[in-house]
Amino acid sequence: MDSWEFNKMAGAVLGTALLVFGLNELRGIIYHSANPAKPGFAIQVNETPAGGGESAGEATKLSIGALLAKADPAKGQATAKACQACHDFTKGGPNKVGPNLWDVVDRPIASHEGFAYSDSLKQHAGDKWTFDNLNTFVHDPKSFAPNTKMTFSGIKRDPDRANVLDFLHTLSDNPKPLPPP
């Protein structure tokens, strides 16, 4: 290789480096942004009320009976499709990651045969899955039973949760009556 070939290769490398650094400087001039006084982003978080409704006023206004009076079990079935990853809804169906939910309304808590419940749900074993208990659990499982195995974060919107509860109430040979509004 003679010196002419070496000079062409060195010139190409240096020219490319000069072009890259030049474009970087040009980008800095065109798209200049000032550094913020305080690094990071301010994230605005609206606190949800303890009742879990859309607003504190609505949480105190609507009882579970009033919510269920407006509920649609067909919409609840559509919303509950996400639950099918862990639960079975058929009569005599198997337990999956979660217990079978056929005839869950008014069933004693932590009582479905063949499912290993968490200790925090076993503490509620004397209670039943009333509409109020189901509403509280489906809204935020971790607040109802802090160490529950259920990793789902809950259904926060009252109408969606009421639709799911209305759907669950239909999963029975003898559906329990809905509470009065």
Sequence and secondary structure as in RCSB ss.txt:
>XXXX:A:sequence
MDSWEFNKMAGAVLGTALLVFGLNELRGIIYHSANPAKPGFAIQVNETPAGGGESAGEATKLSIGALLAKADPAK
GQATAKACQACHDFTKGGPNKVGPNLWDVVDRPIASHEGFAYSDSLKQHAGDKWTFDNLNTFVHDPKSFAPNTKM
TFSGIKRDPDRANVLDFLHTLSDNPKPLPPP
>XXXX:A:secstr
  HHHHHHHHHHHHHHHHHHHHHHHHHHHHT     SS S         TT SSSHHHHHH  HHHHHHT  HHH
HHHHGGGGGGT   STT    SS   TT TT BTT  TT    HHHHTTTTSB  HHHHHHHHH HHHHSTT S 
      SHHHHHHHHHHHHHSSSS       
